[in-house]
């Protein structure tokens, strides 16, 4: 059971790192790199960011639950 929680922790942490790296920066410097923006200055490509935010949130919850499970089993 301990091995299961460790594997889930490793997978969740790798997914969190990957999703965080794939997110677009929110500094506003994107216009200098050619990113489109609408009239309000926000990025026109929010679909990817919304999905990555959800993936990060779900994997964070899985990470915490797995960590608590590992502490209880240990």
Secondary structure, 3 states (H helix, E strand, C coil): CHHHHHHHHHHHHHHHHHHHHHCCCCCCHHHHHCCCECCCCCECCCHHHHHHHHHHHHHHHHHHHHHHHHHHHC
